[in-house]
Amino acid sequence: MNRDEKVTIISELNDSFNRAKLTVVADYCGLKVSEFQQIRIELKSCGSEIRVAKNTLLKRAVTDTGNAALADDFTGTTAVVMGYSDPVAPAKAVTKFAESHDKFIIRSAALDGEKIGVDELIALSKLPSKEVLLGQLLSTWTSIPTGLVQVLSGVPRTFVYALQAIKDQKEAGSN
């Protein structure tokens, strides 16, 4: 690999590190190509990617980015997962893959530039997806006005019930 190719790879990786909302560093030593392809397809479906590069190139690419704290974890066989939109979906995919494949070991992660541990990544993966959270928020927003309308309509409703009861009582008394 000549110098120009290295510069190109570093600039591409630097751009990816800058755009990533979630970055996961993992060891993939011993994985079969078919298994690695499986996680690659899974991540691509959720707007993420997994990259493999030399550790020296990764260390140079991560400098001056929000993910610079991950530089110490670039040792051995390193795969870097980068999630660009919703951080929950790639976290779910990576943790699920790590549970089913013993040779895929998560070393560390960074969420919006802040380094998080493996336990925090697992907790992130257990969150509902963005769409579900938005649905829950919308449900909460619509329930507040609905409850208010029901409370406010309760006063006239009870007044009407009282009038109906008086009417029924007078009709029963005149018979």
Residue, then its C-alpha position, 0 to 999 in steps of 0.5 A: m500500500n503506497r502513501d497516497e492509498k493510505v492518505t485516502i483511507i485515513s481521510e475516508l475513515n476520518d470522515s466516517f468517525n466525524r459523522a458517526k453518532l455511535t462507534v463500536v470497537a470490536d475484535y473479530c479474530g477467528l470469525k469466518v468471512s460468511e459470519f462477518q458478511q452477516i453482520r455487515i448486511e445487518l448493519k447496512s440495513c440500519g444505516s451503519e457500517i463495519r470497517v476493518a483497517k490497520n490500527t495505525l491508520l485507525k489511530r491517525a484517522v480518529t485524531d481530531t474527532g469526537n471519538a479520539a478516546l477510542a484510539d487506545d482500543f485499536t490493538g490486534t484485529t480491530a473492526v470498527v462499527m459506525g452508526y450514522s443515524d439512530p444509535v440504538a439500531p446498530a447497538k442492538a445489531v452488534t450486541k446481538f451478534a456478539e451474543s451469538h458469536d463468541k469470537f466477536i468481542i466488543r472492546s469499547a464504544a463511543l456515543d456522540g463522542e463520549k466513551i462508554g463501556v460495554d455494559e452501557l452499550i448493552a443498556l443502549s441496545k435494550l432501548p426501544s427504537k426511535e420510531v417506538l419512542l416517537g410513538q410513545l411521545l405522541s401517545t403521551w401528547t394526545s392523551i393530555p388534551t383528551g383527558l382535559v376534554q373529558v374532565l371539562s365535559g364532565v361538569p355539563r354532563t353531570f348537569v344534564y344528568a341532574l336535569q334528566a333526573i329532576k324531569d324523571q322525578k317530576e314525571a313519576g310524581s305527576n303519574 
